[in-house]
Amino acid sequence: MWYTVVTGAVICMVFIWLFNTSFIAQLILGGLASFAIATMICLSALMDNPFRGELSVSPEAFQIVYDQLMDNK
């Protein structure tokens, strides 16, 4: 997964570099693309460990469902 994200980021940056625009427009376009790529990388890293950290998924919901299913047997 990480190789795909990095490869996509490199391809996106090369694609922006190939545009023949003014320097300011290229900075804005590069900045927006870099922000989008960084957001996707950050999201991928955060979703890699959903049960860790301050904003994590608690096991309570799974425990409730498990208890309900086991009580019906």
C-alpha positions as CSV (number, residue, x, y, z in Angstrom):
1,M,0.0,0.0,0.0
2,W,2.8,2.4,0.9
3,Y,4.6,1.8,-2.4
4,T,1.4,2.7,-4.3
5,V,1.0,6.0,-2.3
6,V,4.6,7.0,-2.8
7,T,4.5,6.1,-6.5
8,G,1.3,8.1,-6.9
9,A,2.9,11.1,-5.1
10,V,6.0,11.0,-7.3
11,I,3.9,10.7,-10.5
12,C,1.8,13.6,-9.4
13,M,4.8,15.8,-8.6
14,V,6.4,15.0,-12.0
15,F,3.1,15.8,-13.8
16,I,2.9,19.2,-12.1
17,W,6.6,19.9,-12.9
18,L,5.8,19.3,-16.6
19,F,3.2,22.0,-16.8
20,N,4.4,25.1,-18.6
21,T,2.9,27.8,-16.3
22,S,4.1,30.7,-14.3
23,F,6.0,30.2,-11.2
24,I,3.2,31.3,-8.8
25,A,0.7,29.1,-10.5
26,Q,3.1,26.2,-10.3
27,L,3.6,26.9,-6.6
28,I,-0.1,27.0,-5.9
29,L,-0.8,23.8,-7.9
30,G,2.1,22.0,-6.3
31,G,1.1,23.1,-2.8
32,L,-2.5,21.9,-3.3
33,A,-1.3,18.6,-4.7
34,S,1.2,18.2,-1.9
35,F,-1.5,18.9,0.7
36,A,-3.8,16.3,-0.8
37,I,-1.1,13.7,-0.9
38,A,0.1,14.5,2.6
39,T,-3.5,14.2,3.8
40,M,-3.9,10.8,2.2
41,I,-0.6,9.6,3.7
42,C,-1.6,10.8,7.1
43,L,-5.0,9.1,6.8
44,S,-3.4,5.8,5.7
45,A,-1.0,6.0,8.7
46,L,-3.8,6.7,11.2
47,M,-6.1,4.0,9.9
48,D,-3.2,1.5,10.0
49,N,-3.7,1.3,13.8
50,P,-7.3,2.0,14.6
51,F,-7.2,0.7,18.2
52,R,-4.3,3.0,19.4
53,G,-4.2,6.6,20.4
54,E,-6.5,9.2,21.8
55,L,-9.2,8.9,19.1
56,S,-9.3,5.1,18.8
57,V,-12.1,2.6,18.3
58,S,-13.0,0.9,21.6
59,P,-13.7,-2.8,21.8
60,E,-17.0,-2.2,23.7
61,A,-19.3,-2.4,20.7
62,F,-17.7,-5.7,19.7
63,Q,-18.0,-7.0,23.3
64,I,-21.8,-6.1,23.3
65,V,-22.4,-7.9,20.1
66,Y,-20.5,-10.9,21.2
67,D,-22.4,-11.1,24.5
68,Q,-25.7,-10.8,22.7
69,L,-24.9,-13.5,20.3
70,M,-23.6,-15.8,22.9
71,D,-26.7,-15.3,25.1
72,N,-29.0,-16.5,22.3
73,K,-27.4,-19.9,22.1
